Amino acid sequence: MRHGKHTNKVKKKIQKSNMETLTQLETLVTSIKVDAEKFFDKKNKSAGIRARKSAQELKGVLQILRKEILEESKK
């Protein structure tokens, strides 16, 4: 029985990690959208820099999500 409880805790931790990754993705996409609109509509150069920075972060988070999905599919 003890092994089963430990396994459930690990699964919950993995699920939480996956949800954190998805939340981070949502936040970054929203941030990029806002900053890109400011850049294109109002020609705000600082917003363009922020959008590019967030896009780079998004690339990294997507890579993490890709790894998480691959690990989960191997189970």
mmCIF file of the N, C-alpha and C atoms, coordinates in Angstrom:
data_MODEL
# 
_entry.id   MODEL 
# 
loop_
_atom_site.group_PDB 
_atom_site.id 
_atom_site.type_symbol 
_atom_site.label_atom_id 
_atom_site.label_alt_id 
_atom_site.label_comp_id 
_atom_site.label_asym_id 
_atom_site.label_entity_id 
_atom_site.label_seq_id 
_atom_site.pdbx_PDB_ins_code 
_atom_site.Cartn_x 
_atom_site.Cartn_y 
_atom_site.Cartn_z 
_atom_site.occupancy 
_atom_site.B_iso_or_equiv 
_atom_site.pdbx_formal_charge 
_atom_site.auth_seq_id 
_atom_site.auth_comp_id 
_atom_site.auth_asym_id 
_atom_site.auth_atom_id 
_atom_site.pdbx_PDB_model_num 
ATOM 1   N N  . MET A 1 1  ? 0.812  -1.201 0.000   1.00 0.00 ? 1  MET A N  1 
ATOM 2   C CA . MET A 1 1  ? 0.000  0.000  0.000   1.00 0.00 ? 1  MET A CA 1 
ATOM 3   C C  . MET A 1 1  ? 0.852  1.261  0.000   1.00 0.00 ? 1  MET A C  1 
ATOM 4   N N  . ARG A 1 2  ? 1.930  1.229  0.728   1.00 0.00 ? 2  ARG A N  1 
ATOM 5   C CA . ARG A 1 2  ? 2.749  2.421  0.829   1.00 0.00 ? 2  ARG A CA 1 
ATOM 6   C C  . ARG A 1 2  ? 3.281  2.852  -0.538  1.00 0.00 ? 2  ARG A C  1 
ATOM 7   N N  . HIS A 1 3  ? 3.664  1.896  -1.359  1.00 0.00 ? 3  HIS A N  1 
ATOM 8   C CA . HIS A 1 3  ? 4.172  2.200  -2.687  1.00 0.00 ? 3  HIS A CA 1 
ATOM 9   C C  . HIS A 1 3  ? 3.114  2.940  -3.513  1.00 0.00 ? 3  HIS A C  1 
ATOM 10  N N  . GLY A 1 4  ? 1.863  2.534  -3.386  1.00 0.00 ? 4  GLY A N  1 
ATOM 11  C CA . GLY A 1 4  ? 0.770  3.174  -4.116  1.00 0.00 ? 4  GLY A CA 1 
ATOM 12  C C  . GLY A 1 4  ? 0.592  4.625  -3.732  1.00 0.00 ? 4  GLY A C  1 
ATOM 13  N N  . LYS A 1 5  ? 0.708  4.919  -2.446  1.00 0.00 ? 5  LYS A N  1 
ATOM 14  C CA . LYS A 1 5  ? 0.571  6.301  -1.992  1.00 0.00 ? 5  LYS A CA 1 
ATOM 15  C C  . LYS A 1 5  ? 1.703  7.154  -2.538  1.00 0.00 ? 5  LYS A C  1 
ATOM 16  N N  . HIS A 1 6  ? 2.901  6.620  -2.525  1.00 0.00 ? 6  HIS A N  1 
ATOM 17  C CA . HIS A 1 6  ? 4.052  7.362  -3.030  1.00 0.00 ? 6  HIS A CA 1 
ATOM 18  C C  . HIS A 1 6  ? 3.873  7.654  -4.521  1.00 0.00 ? 6  HIS A C  1 
ATOM 19  N N  . THR A 1 7  ? 3.406  6.669  -5.256  1.00 0.00 ? 7  THR A N  1 
ATOM 20  C CA . THR A 1 7  ? 3.189  6.829  -6.690  1.00 0.00 ? 7  THR A CA 1 
ATOM 21  C C  . THR A 1 7  ? 2.160  7.914  -6.951  1.00 0.00 ? 7  THR A C  1 
ATOM 22  N N  . ASN A 1 8  ? 1.091  7.951  -6.165  1.00 0.00 ? 8  ASN A N  1 
ATOM 23  C CA . ASN A 1 8  ? 0.069  8.978  -6.327  1.00 0.00 ? 8  ASN A CA 1 
ATOM 24  C C  . ASN A 1 8  ? 0.629  10.366 -6.068  1.00 0.00 ? 8  ASN A C  1 
ATOM 25  N N  . LYS A 1 9  ? 1.490  10.504 -5.064  1.00 0.00 ? 9  LYS A N  1 
ATOM 26  C CA . LYS A 1 9  ? 2.099  11.798 -4.769  1.00 0.00 ? 9  LYS A CA 1 
ATOM 27  C C  . LYS A 1 9  ? 2.969  12.259 -5.928  1.00 0.00 ? 9  LYS A C  1 
ATOM 28  N N  . VAL A 1 10 ? 3.712  11.342 -6.507  1.00 0.00 ? 10 VAL A N  1 
ATOM 29  C CA . VAL A 1 10 ? 4.575  11.677 -7.641  1.00 0.00 ? 10 VAL A CA 1 
ATOM 30  C C  . VAL A 1 10 ? 3.727  12.103 -8.830  1.00 0.00 ? 10 VAL A C  1 
ATOM 31  N N  . LYS A 1 11 ? 2.642  11.362 -9.089  1.00 0.00 ? 11 LYS A N  1 
ATOM 32  C CA . LYS A 1 11 ? 1.760  11.710 -10.203 1.00 0.00 ? 11 LYS A CA 1 
ATOM 33  C C  . LYS A 1 11 ? 1.142  13.088 -10.005 1.00 0.00 ? 11 LYS A C  1 
ATOM 34  N N  . LYS A 1 12 ? 0.719  13.393 -8.779  1.00 0.00 ? 12 LYS A N  1 
ATOM 35  C CA . LYS A 1 12 ? 0.131  14.704 -8.505  1.00 0.00 ? 12 LYS A CA 1 
ATOM 36  C C  . LYS A 1 12 ? 1.169  15.803 -8.703  1.00 0.00 ? 12 LYS A C  1 
ATOM 37  N N  . LYS A 1 13 ? 2.408  15.539 -8.300  1.00 0.00 ? 13 LYS A N  1 
ATOM 38  C CA . LYS A 1 13 ? 3.470  16.523 -8.468  1.00 0.00 ? 13 LYS A CA 1 
ATOM 39  C C  . LYS A 1 13 ? 3.736  16.759 -9.953  1.00 0.00 ? 13 LYS A C  1 
ATOM 40  N N  . ILE A 1 14 ? 3.739  15.693 -10.738 1.00 0.00 ? 14 ILE A N  1 
ATOM 41  C CA . ILE A 1 14 ? 3.952  15.819 -12.182 1.00 0.00 ? 14 ILE A CA 1 
ATOM 42  C C  . ILE A 1 14 ? 2.800  16.592 -12.806 1.00 0.00 ? 14 ILE A C  1 
ATOM 43  N N  . GLN A 1 15 ? 1.574  16.278 -12.414 1.00 0.00 ? 15 GLN A N  1 
ATOM 44  C CA . GLN A 1 15 ? 0.418  16.984 -12.952 1.00 0.00 ? 15 GLN A CA 1 
ATOM 45  C C  . GLN A 1 15 ? 0.488  18.460 -12.597 1.00 0.00 ? 15 GLN A C  1 
ATOM 46  N N  . LYS A 1 16 ? 0.914  18.773 -11.368 1.00 0.00 ? 16 LYS A N  1 
ATOM 47  C CA . LYS A 1 16 ? 1.028  20.163 -10.945 1.00 0.00 ? 16 LYS A CA 1 
ATOM 48  C C  . LYS A 1 16 ? 2.082  20.865 -11.793 1.00 0.00 ? 16 LYS A C  1 
ATOM 49  N N  . SER A 1 17 ? 3.183  20.179 -12.037 1.00 0.00 ? 17 SER A N  1 
ATOM 50  C CA . SER A 1 17 ? 4.246  20.740 -12.860 1.00 0.00 ? 17 SER A CA 1 
ATOM 51  C C  . SER A 1 17 ? 3.724  21.034 -14.261 1.00 0.00 ? 17 SER A C  1 
ATOM 52  N N  . ASN A 1 18 ? 2.963  20.108 -14.833 1.00 0.00 ? 18 ASN A N  1 
ATOM 53  C CA . ASN A 1 18 ? 2.398  20.301 -16.164 1.00 0.00 ? 18 ASN A CA 1 
ATOM 54  C C  . ASN A 1 18 ? 1.453  21.491 -16.183 1.00 0.00 ? 18 ASN A C  1 
ATOM 55  N N  . MET A 1 19 ? 0.651  21.613 -15.146 1.00 0.00 ? 19 MET A N  1 
ATOM 56  C CA . MET A 1 19 ? -0.293 22.732 -15.083 1.00 0.00 ? 19 MET A CA 1 
ATOM 57  C C  . MET A 1 19 ? 0.450  24.059 -14.920 1.00 0.00 ? 19 MET A C  1 
ATOM 58  N N  . GLU A 1 20 ? 1.539  24.039 -14.168 1.00 0.00 ? 20 GLU A N  1 
ATOM 59  C CA . GLU A 1 20 ? 2.340  25.253 -14.021 1.00 0.00 ? 20 GLU A CA 1 
ATOM 60  C C  . GLU A 1 20 ? 2.927  25.668 -15.360 1.00 0.00 ? 20 GLU A C  1 
ATOM 61  N N  . THR A 1 21 ? 3.354  24.699 -16.140 1.00 0.00 ? 21 THR A N  1 
ATOM 62  C CA . THR A 1 21 ? 3.907  24.988 -17.464 1.00 0.00 ? 21 THR A CA 1 
ATOM 63  C C  . THR A 1 21 ? 2.829  25.594 -18.354 1.00 0.00 ? 21 THR A C  1 
ATOM 64  N N  . LEU A 1 22 ? 1.634  25.031 -18.324 1.00 0.00 ? 22 LEU A N  1 
ATOM 65  C CA . LEU A 1 22 ? 0.547  25.563 -19.141 1.00 0.00 ? 22 LEU A CA 1 
ATOM 66  C C  . LEU A 1 22 ? 0.155  26.970 -18.702 1.00 0.00 ? 22 LEU A C  1 
ATOM 67  N N  . THR A 1 23 ? 0.140  27.205 -17.406 1.00 0.00 ? 23 THR A N  1 
ATOM 68  C CA . THR A 1 23 ? -0.167 28.540 -16.889 1.00 0.00 ? 23 THR A CA 1 
ATOM 69  C C  . THR A 1 23 ? 0.893  29.536 -17.333 1.00 0.00 ? 23 THR A C  1 
ATOM 70  N N  . GLN A 1 24 ? 2.136  29.115 -17.278 1.00 0.00 ? 24 GLN A N  1 
ATOM 71  C CA . GLN A 1 24 ? 3.234  29.981 -17.715 1.00 0.00 ? 24 GLN A CA 1 
ATOM 72  C C  . GLN A 1 24 ? 3.095  30.295 -19.211 1.00 0.00 ? 24 GLN A C  1 
ATOM 73  N N  . LEU A 1 25 ? 2.708  29.316 -20.003 1.00 0.00 ? 25 LEU A N  1 
ATOM 74  C CA . LEU A 1 25 ? 2.484  29.539 -21.434 1.00 0.00 ? 25 LEU A CA 1 
ATOM 75  C C  . LEU A 1 25 ? 1.393  30.577 -21.664 1.00 0.00 ? 25 LEU A C  1 
ATOM 76  N N  . GLU A 1 26 ? 0.290  30.421 -20.961 1.00 0.00 ? 26 GLU A N  1 
ATOM 77  C CA . GLU A 1 26 ? -0.823 31.362 -21.105 1.00 0.00 ? 26 GLU A CA 1 
ATOM 78  C C  . GLU A 1 26 ? -0.392 32.782 -20.756 1.00 0.00 ? 26 GLU A C  1 
ATOM 79  N N  . THR A 1 27 ? 0.347  32.913 -19.668 1.00 0.00 ? 27 THR A N  1 
ATOM 80  C CA . THR A 1 27 ? 0.814  34.230 -19.221 1.00 0.00 ? 27 THR A CA 1 
ATOM 81  C C  . THR A 1 27 ? 1.724  34.872 -20.263 1.00 0.00 ? 27 THR A C  1 
ATOM 82  N N  . LEU A 1 28 ? 2.654  34.080 -20.790 1.00 0.00 ? 28 LEU A N  1 
ATOM 83  C CA . LEU A 1 28 ? 3.579  34.612 -21.789 1.00 0.00 ? 28 LEU A CA 1 
ATOM 84  C C  . LEU A 1 28 ? 2.865  35.017 -23.074 1.00 0.00 ? 28 LEU A C  1 
ATOM 85  N N  . VAL A 1 29 ? 1.918  34.199 -23.531 1.00 0.00 ? 29 VAL A N  1 
ATOM 86  C CA . VAL A 1 29 ? 1.192  34.525 -24.759 1.00 0.00 ? 29 VAL A CA 1 
ATOM 87  C C  . VAL A 1 29 ? 0.395  35.814 -24.576 1.00 0.00 ? 29 VAL A C  1 
ATOM 88  N N  . THR A 1 30 ? -0.238 35.959 -23.436 1.00 0.00 ? 30 THR A N  1 
ATOM 89  C CA . THR A 1 30 ? -0.990 37.185 -23.154 1.00 0.00 ? 30 THR A CA 1 
ATOM 90  C C  . THR A 1 30 ? -0.064 38.394 -23.135 1.00 0.00 ? 30 THR A C  1 
ATOM 91  N N  . SER A 1 31 ? 1.072  38.243 -22.492 1.00 0.00 ? 31 SER A N  1 
ATOM 92  C CA . SER A 1 31 ? 2.050  39.321 -22.419 1.00 0.00 ? 31 SER A CA 1 
ATOM 93  C C  . SER A 1 31 ? 2.547  39.714 -23.808 1.00 0.00 ? 31 SER A C  1 
ATOM 94  N N  . ILE A 1 32 ? 2.845  38.723 -24.625 1.00 0.00 ? 32 ILE A N  1 
ATOM 95  C CA . ILE A 1 32 ? 3.310  38.989 -25.991 1.00 0.00 ? 32 ILE A CA 1 
ATOM 96  C C  . ILE A 1 32 ? 2.239  39.721 -26.784 1.00 0.00 ? 32 ILE A C  1 
ATOM 97  N N  . LYS A 1 33 ? 1.011  39.286 -26.642 1.00 0.00 ? 33 LYS A N  1 
ATOM 98  C CA . LYS A 1 33 ? -0.095 39.904 -27.371 1.00 0.00 ? 33 LYS A CA 1 
ATOM 99  C C  . LYS A 1 33 ? -0.224 41.387 -27.011 1.00 0.00 ? 33 LYS A C  1 
ATOM 100 N N  . VAL A 1 34 ? -0.201 41.683 -25.732 1.00 0.00 ? 34 VAL A N  1 
ATOM 101 C CA . VAL A 1 34 ? -0.337 43.067 -25.273 1.00 0.00 ? 34 VAL A CA 1 
ATOM 102 C C  . VAL A 1 34 ? 0.825  43.919 -25.786 1.00 0.00 ? 34 VAL A C  1 
ATOM 103 N N  . ASP A 1 35 ? 2.042  43.423 -25.606 1.00 0.00 ? 35 ASP A N  1 
ATOM 104 C CA . ASP A 1 35 ? 3.211  44.195 -26.010 1.00 0.00 ? 35 ASP A CA 1 
ATOM 105 C C  . ASP A 1 35 ? 3.315  44.333 -27.529 1.00 0.00 ? 35 ASP A C  1 
ATOM 106 N N  . ALA A 1 36 ? 2.970  43.285 -28.265 1.00 0.00 ? 36 ALA A N  1 
ATOM 107 C CA . ALA A 1 36 ? 3.019  43.360 -29.731 1.00 0.00 ? 36 ALA A CA 1 
ATOM 108 C C  . ALA A 1 36 ? 1.999  44.364 -30.253 1.00 0.00 ? 36 ALA A C  1 
ATOM 109 N N  . GLU A 1 37 ? 0.814  44.390 -29.647 1.00 0.00 ? 37 GLU A N  1 
ATOM 110 C CA . GLU A 1 37 ? -0.197 45.379 -30.045 1.00 0.00 ? 37 GLU A CA 1 
ATOM 111 C C  . GLU A 1 37 ? 0.296  46.796 -29.788 1.00 0.00 ? 37 GLU A C  1 
ATOM 112 N N  . LYS A 1 38 ? 0.929  47.012 -28.628 1.00 0.00 ? 38 LYS A N  1 
ATOM 113 C CA . LYS A 1 38 ? 1.478  48.339 -28.325 1.00 0.00 ? 38 LYS A CA 1 
ATOM 114 C C  . LYS A 1 38 ? 2.555  48.718 -29.331 1.00 0.00 ? 38 LYS A C  1 
ATOM 115 N N  . PHE A 1 39 ? 3.382  47.737 -29.702 1.00 0.00 ? 39 PHE A N  1 
ATOM 116 C CA . PHE A 1 39 ? 4.458  48.010 -30.647 1.00 0.00 ? 39 PHE A CA 1 
ATOM 117 C C  . PHE A 1 39 ? 3.904  48.356 -32.027 1.00 0.00 ? 39 PHE A C  1 
ATOM 118 N N  . PHE A 1 40 ? 3.004  47.513 -32.538 1.00 0.00 ? 40 PHE A N  1 
ATOM 119 C CA . PHE A 1 40 ? 2.498  47.717 -33.896 1.00 0.00 ? 40 PHE A CA 1 
ATOM 120 C C  . PHE A 1 40 ? 1.516  48.881 -33.998 1.00 0.00 ? 40 PHE A C  1 
ATOM 121 N N  . ASP A 1 41 ? 0.653  49.050 -32.999 1.00 0.00 ? 41 ASP A N  1 
ATOM 122 C CA . ASP A 1 41 ? -0.359 50.110 -33.058 1.00 0.00 ? 41 ASP A CA 1 
ATOM 123 C C  . ASP A 1 41 ? 0.186  51.484 -32.677 1.00 0.00 ? 41 ASP A C  1 
ATOM 124 N N  . LYS A 1 42 ? 1.008  51.509 -31.623 1.00 0.00 ? 42 LYS A N  1 
ATOM 125 C CA . LYS A 1 42 ? 1.469  52.794 -31.081 1.00 0.00 ? 42 LYS A CA 1 
ATOM 126 C C  . LYS A 1 42 ? 2.945  53.045 -31.334 1.00 0.00 ? 42 LYS A C  1 
ATOM 127 N N  . LYS A 1 43 ? 3.597  52.118 -32.020 1.00 0.00 ? 43 LYS A N  1 
ATOM 128 C CA . LYS A 1 43 ? 5.034  52.241 -32.322 1.00 0.00 ? 43 LYS A CA 1 
ATOM 129 C C  . LYS A 1 43 ? 5.881  52.394 -31.064 1.00 0.00 ? 43 LYS A C  1 
ATOM 130 N N  . ASN A 1 44 ? 5.477  51.704 -29.994 1.00 0.00 ? 44 ASN A N  1 
ATOM 131 C CA . ASN A 1 44 ? 6.185  51.742 -28.719 1.00 0.00 ? 44 ASN A CA 1 
ATOM 132 C C  . ASN A 1 44 ? 7.368  50.766 -28.789 1.00 0.00 ? 44 ASN A C  1 
ATOM 133 N N  . LYS A 1 45 ? 8.576  51.302 -28.927 1.00 0.00 ? 45 LYS A N  1 
ATOM 134 C CA . LYS A 1 45 ? 9.763  50.460 -29.098 1.00 0.00 ? 45 LYS A CA 1 
ATOM 135 C C  . LYS A 1 45 ? 10.038 49.589 -27.877 1.00 0.00 ? 45 LYS A C  1 
ATOM 136 N N  . SER A 1 46 ? 9.794  50.112 -26.691 1.00 0.00 ? 46 SER A N  1 
ATOM 137 C CA . SER A 1 46 ? 10.010 49.321 -25.467 1.00 0.00 ? 46 SER A CA 1 
ATOM 138 C C  . SER A 1 46 ? 9.098  48.094 -25.440 1.00 0.00 ? 46 SER A C  1 
ATOM 139 N N  . ALA A 1 47 ? 7.880  48.261 -25.916 1.00 0.00 ? 47 ALA A N  1 
ATOM 140 C CA . ALA A 1 47 ? 6.947  47.138 -25.969 1.00 0.00 ? 47 ALA A CA 1 
ATOM 141 C C  . ALA A 1 47 ? 7.449  46.078 -26.943 1.00 0.00 ? 47 ALA A C  1 
ATOM 142 N N  . GLY A 1 48 ? 8.077  46.516 -28.022 1.00 0.00 ? 48 GLY A N  1 
ATOM 143 C CA . GLY A 1 48 ? 8.652  45.571 -28.979 1.00 0.00 ? 48 GLY A CA 1 
ATOM 144 C C  . GLY A 1 48 ? 9.766  44.748 -28.360 1.00 0.00 ? 48 GLY A C  1 
ATOM 145 N N  . ILE A 1 49 ? 10.595 45.412 -27.570 1.00 0.00 ? 49 ILE A N  1 
ATOM 146 C CA . ILE A 1 49 ? 11.683 44.709 -26.869 1.00 0.00 ? 49 ILE A CA 1 
ATOM 147 C C  . ILE A 1 49 ? 11.103 43.693 -25.889 1.00 0.00 ? 49 ILE A C  1 
ATOM 148 N N  . ARG A 1 50 ? 10.080 44.117 -25.135 1.00 0.00 ? 50 ARG A N  1 
ATOM 149 C CA . ARG A 1 50 ? 9.451  43.192 -24.182 1.00 0.00 ? 50 ARG A CA 1 
ATOM 150 C C  . ARG A 1 50 ? 8.814  42.012 -24.899 1.00 0.00 ? 50 ARG A C  1 
ATOM 151 N N  . ALA A 1 51 ? 8.184  42.272 -26.039 1.00 0.00 ? 51 ALA A N  1 
ATOM 152 C CA . ALA A 1 51 ? 7.537  41.196 -26.800 1.00 0.00 ? 51 ALA A CA 1 
ATOM 153 C C  . ALA A 1 51 ? 8.578  40.192 -27.288 1.00 0.00 ? 51 ALA A C  1 
ATOM 154 N N  . ARG A 1 52 ? 9.700  40.686 -27.775 1.00 0.00 ? 52 ARG A N  1 
ATOM 155 C CA . ARG A 1 52 ? 10.749 39.781 -28.243 1.00 0.00 ? 52 ARG A CA 1 
ATOM 156 C C  . ARG A 1 52 ? 11.328 38.961 -27.094 1.00 0.00 ? 52 ARG A C  1 
ATOM 157 N N  . LYS A 1 53 ? 11.506 39.603 -25.944 1.00 0.00 ? 53 LYS A N  1 
ATOM 158 C CA . LYS A 1 53 ? 12.033 38.900 -24.773 1.00 0.00 ? 53 LYS A CA 1 
ATOM 159 C C  . LYS A 1 53 ? 11.048 37.803 -24.330 1.00 0.00 ? 53 LYS A C  1 
ATOM 160 N N  . SER A 1 54 ? 9.778  38.146 -24.284 1.00 0.00 ? 54 SER A N  1 
ATOM 161 C CA . SER A 1 54 ? 8.765  37.165 -23.886 1.00 0.00 ? 54 SER A CA 1 
ATOM 162 C C  . SER A 1 54 ? 8.669  36.038 -24.906 1.00 0.00 ? 54 SER A C  1 
ATOM 163 N N  . ALA A 1 55 ? 8.842  36.360 -26.185 1.00 0.00 ? 55 ALA A N  1 
ATOM 164 C CA . ALA A 1 55 ? 8.805  35.329 -27.228 1.00 0.00 ? 55 ALA A CA 1 
ATOM 165 C C  . ALA A 1 55 ? 9.960  34.343 -27.043 1.00 0.00 ? 55 ALA A C  1 
ATOM 166 N N  . GLN A 1 56 ? 11.107 34.854 -26.646 1.00 0.00 ? 56 GLN A N  1 
ATOM 167 C CA . GLN A 1 56 ? 12.257 33.982 -26.389 1.00 0.00 ? 56 GLN A CA 1 
ATOM 168 C C  . GLN A 1 56 ? 11.984 33.075 -25.190 1.00 0.00 ? 56 GLN A C  1 
ATOM 169 N N  . GLU A 1 57 ? 11.377 33.649 -24.145 1.00 0.00 ? 57 GLU A N  1 
ATOM 170 C CA . GLU A 1 57 ? 11.002 32.837 -22.979 1.00 0.00 ? 57 GLU A CA 1 
ATOM 171 C C  . GLU A 1 57 ? 9.982  31.777 -23.370 1.00 0.00 ? 57 GLU A C  1 
ATOM 172 N N  . LEU A 1 58 ? 9.041  32.170 -24.219 1.00 0.00 ? 58 LEU A N  1 
ATOM 173 C CA . LEU A 1 58 ? 8.004  31.245 -24.675 1.00 0.00 ? 58 LEU A CA 1 
ATOM 174 C C  . LEU A 1 58 ? 8.631  30.049 -25.376 1.00 0.00 ? 58 LEU A C  1 
ATOM 175 N N  . LYS A 1 59 ? 9.640  30.304 -26.164 1.00 0.00 ? 59 LYS A N  1 
ATOM 176 C CA . LYS A 1 59 ? 10.345 29.230 -26.867 1.00 0.00 ? 59 LYS A CA 1 
ATOM 177 C C  . LYS A 1 59 ? 10.878 28.204 -25.859 1.00 0.00 ? 59 LYS A C  1 
ATOM 178 N N  . GLY A 1 60 ? 11.482 28.683 -24.779 1.00 0.00 ? 60 GLY A N  1 
ATOM 179 C CA . GLY A 1 60 ? 12.017 27.793 -23.745 1.00 0.00 ? 60 GLY A CA 1 
ATOM 180 C C  . GLY A 1 60 ? 10.938 27.013 -23.023 1.00 0.00 ? 60 GLY A C  1 
ATOM 181 N N  . VAL A 1 61 ? 9.837  27.680 -22.707 1.00 0.00 ? 61 VAL A N  1 
ATOM 182 C CA . VAL A 1 61 ? 8.744  27.015 -21.998 1.00 0.00 ? 61 VAL A CA 1 
ATOM 183 C C  . VAL A 1 61 ? 8.098  25.965 -22.907 1.00 0.00 ? 61 VAL A C  1 
ATOM 184 N N  . LEU A 1 62 ? 7.982  26.265 -24.188 1.00 0.00 ? 62 LEU A N  1 
ATOM 185 C CA . LEU A 1 62 ? 7.435  25.282 -25.123 1.00 0.00 ? 62 LEU A CA 1 
ATOM 186 C C  . LEU A 1 62 ? 8.335  24.053 -25.212 1.00 0.00 ? 62 LEU A C  1 
ATOM 187 N N  . GLN A 1 63 ? 9.634  24.257 -25.123 1.00 0.00 ? 63 GLN A N  1 
ATOM 188 C CA . GLN A 1 63 ? 10.561 23.134 -25.136 1.00 0.00 ? 63 GLN A CA 1 
ATOM 189 C C  . GLN A 1 63 ? 10.363 22.266 -23.884 1.00 0.00 ? 63 GLN A C  1 
ATOM 190 N N  . ILE A 1 64 ? 10.147 22.913 -22.741 1.00 0.00 ? 64 ILE A N  1 
ATOM 191 C CA . ILE A 1 64 ? 9.871  22.182 -21.498 1.00 0.00 ? 64 ILE A CA 1 
ATOM 192 C C  . ILE A 1 64 ? 8.581  21.373 -21.642 1.00 0.00 ? 64 ILE A C  1 
ATOM 193 N N  . LEU A 1 65 ? 7.538  22.017 -22.183 1.00 0.00 ? 65 LEU A N  1 
ATOM 194 C CA . LEU A 1 65 ? 6.265  21.324 -22.384 1.00 0.00 ? 65 LEU A CA 1 
ATOM 195 C C  . LEU A 1 65 ? 6.449  20.122 -23.307 1.00 0.00 ? 65 LEU A C  1 
ATOM 196 N N  . ARG A 1 66 ? 7.222  20.291 -24.356 1.00 0.00 ? 66 ARG A N  1 
ATOM 197 C CA . ARG A 1 66 ? 7.487  19.207 -25.293 1.00 0.00 ? 66 ARG A CA 1 
ATOM 198 C C  . ARG A 1 66 ? 8.121  18.020 -24.569 1.00 0.00 ? 66 ARG A C  1 
ATOM 199 N N  . LYS A 1 67 ? 9.099  18.294 -23.696 1.00 0.00 ? 67 LYS A N  1 
ATOM 200 C CA . LYS A 1 67 ? 9.758  17.228 -22.931 1.00 0.00 ? 67 LYS A CA 1 
ATOM 201 C C  . LYS A 1 67 ? 8.780  16.550 -21.981 1.00 0.00 ? 67 LYS A C  1 
ATOM 202 N N  . GLU A 1 68 ? 7.940  17.358 -21.312 1.00 0.00 ? 68 GLU A N  1 
ATOM 203 C CA . GLU A 1 68 ? 6.964  16.794 -20.381 1.00 0.00 ? 68 GLU A CA 1 
ATOM 204 C C  . GLU A 1 68 ? 5.994  15.864 -21.106 1.00 0.00 ? 68 GLU A C  1 
ATOM 205 N N  . ILE A 1 69 ? 5.541  16.284 -22.281 1.00 0.00 ? 69 ILE A N  1 
ATOM 206 C CA . ILE A 1 69 ? 4.619  15.464 -23.050 1.00 0.00 ? 69 ILE A CA 1 
ATOM 207 C C  . ILE A 1 69 ? 5.292  14.171 -23.494 1.00 0.00 ? 69 ILE A C  1 
ATOM 208 N N  . LEU A 1 70 ? 6.525  14.280 -23.946 1.00 0.00 ? 70 LEU A N  1 
ATOM 209 C CA . LEU A 1 70 ? 7.266  13.099 -24.394 1.00 0.00 ? 70 LEU A CA 1 
ATOM 210 C C  . LEU A 1 70 ? 7.463  12.120 -23.238 1.00 0.00 ? 70 LEU A C  1 
ATOM 211 N N  . GLU A 1 71 ? 7.838  12.625 -22.066 1.00 0.00 ? 71 GLU A N  1 
ATOM 212 C CA . GLU A 1 71 ? 8.025  11.759 -20.890 1.00 0.00 ? 71 GLU A CA 1 
ATOM 213 C C  . GLU A 1 71 ? 6.717  11.067 -20.517 1.00 0.00 ? 71 GLU A C  1 
ATOM 214 N N  . GLU A 1 72 ? 5.626  11.810 -20.560 1.00 0.00 ? 72 GLU A N  1 
ATOM 215 C CA . GLU A 1 72 ? 4.327  11.244 -20.192 1.00 0.00 ? 72 GLU A CA 1 
ATOM 216 C C  . GLU A 1 72 ? 3.885  10.183 -21.202 1.00 0.00 ? 72 GLU A C  1 
ATOM 217 N N  . SER A 1 73 ? 4.194  10.397 -22.461 1.00 0.00 ? 73 SER A N  1 
ATOM 218 C CA . SER A 1 73 ? 3.762  9.435  -23.484 1.00 0.00 ? 73 SER A CA 1 
ATOM 219 C C  . SER A 1 73 ? 4.554  8.129  -23.406 1.00 0.00 ? 73 SER A C  1 
ATOM 220 N N  . LYS A 1 74 ? 5.724  8.149  -22.783 1.00 0.00 ? 74 LYS A N  1 
ATOM 221 C CA . LYS A 1 74 ? 6.542  6.934  -22.652 1.00 0.00 ? 74 LYS A CA 1 
ATOM 222 C C  . LYS A 1 74 ? 6.089  6.046  -21.520 1.00 0.00 ? 74 LYS A C  1 
ATOM 223 N N  . LYS A 1 75 ? 5.211  6.535  -20.678 1.00 0.00 ? 75 LYS A N  1 
ATOM 224 C CA . LYS A 1 75 ? 4.749  5.760  -19.509 1.00 0.00 ? 75 LYS A CA 1 
ATOM 225 C C  . LYS A 1 75 ? 3.754  4.708  -19.917 1.00 0.00 ? 75 LYS A C  1 
# 
